[in-house]
Amino acid sequence: MELERNENTLTVRIRRDFNLMAVRHMEYHLDDAARCRIDLSQARLVDTEGIMALCRLQAQDIDIVLLEPPDIFREILELLALEEQFDIEMLVERERSAR
C-alpha cells in the first residue's frame, strides 16, 4: 500500500486486497483528512472490512473517491444490500488521475 497526503486529502493506493490489514493501515494515517481517494485498480477484491471502513468514512463526513474498484465491489454491495448507502456513480472516479 502507498499513501500520499496532499493538504486535507489522503490518497491510498491498494496493492493487493482492500481488507482488514489495509483498512487498519489506512485508518492509522487518516488523521484530519477531509477527503480520501482510494485507488483500487490493483485490488483483487474488497472484503467486508473494506466496506465497513467506507461506511465509517461516510459517517465521519469524509469525502470518498474510489478509483477503478474491482467488479466484485458492486457484487458485494448488492449481496449486503448496501447499494442505496453508496451512490456508485458519485463515489467512483471514471478515469484515473495522473500520479
N, C-alpha and C positions, 0 to 999 in steps of 0.2 A: 504494500500500500504506500502511496505517495501522498503527502499532504502539502498544501500550499496556502498561505494566508495572505490576503490582499485586503487591507483595511478591515472591514467587517464581514468579509466573505471567506469561508473556508472551502477550498476545493480539495476533494478527496478522489484519488484515482485507485479504484479497487483492482488488484492484480489477479485475484482468484475468485473467491465467493464472498458475497455480502452476507456474512454470518456473524455469530456471536463474537468471535475474536476481532473481526473487522469493525464491528459496531463499538466494542469497548475501546479500541484504539481511536476511532473517530470521535467518540464522545469525550474522551480524555482531552482532546485538542480543540473542542468547540469553544470553550471559554465564553466570550461575549459575542460570538458571531451572530449576525442577524440574517445571514444567508449561507446556505450550504449547497454546494454544487457537487454532486456525486457522479463520477464517471464510471459507468458500469459496462463500458464497451468490451472489457476483457473478462468480465464476470461470467461464470457458467450458470450461476443461479443466485437467487435472492431467497434466503430462507425466512422462516417466521421471525427470527430475531431481527433480521433486516427490516421486515415490515413493521415490527413493533417499534424499532428505532425511528422509522419515518413517522409513525403515529405520535411518538414523543416529541419529535421536532415540530410537528404541526401544533401540538398542544402548547409548546413554548413559543408559538408565533414566529418560528424561524422559517424564512422563505426557502423552499426546497426546489432544486432543479436537478433532474436526472438526465444524464447523457447516455443514450443508447442502452437502455436496460435490456436484458435478455428476454426472449419471448416468454419464458416461464414466469416472468414477473406478473404479467397480466393474468396468466392462468392461476397463479397463487391468489391474486386479489379476488378473482371470481370464486375460487374454492372457499375462501374465507369470508365471502360476501362483503367485501370491502371496496368494491368498485365505486360506490357512491361517496365513500370517505375521501377517495383520491381522484381528483379531476386529472386524468391521464393527459388530456390534451394540453392542460396548463403546466403540468408537472414535468413532462418530458420535452427536452430541447431537441429539436429535429436534427440540426446539423451541429457537429462538434465544433467548438470554438478553437481557434488557434491557441496552441500552448505557448 
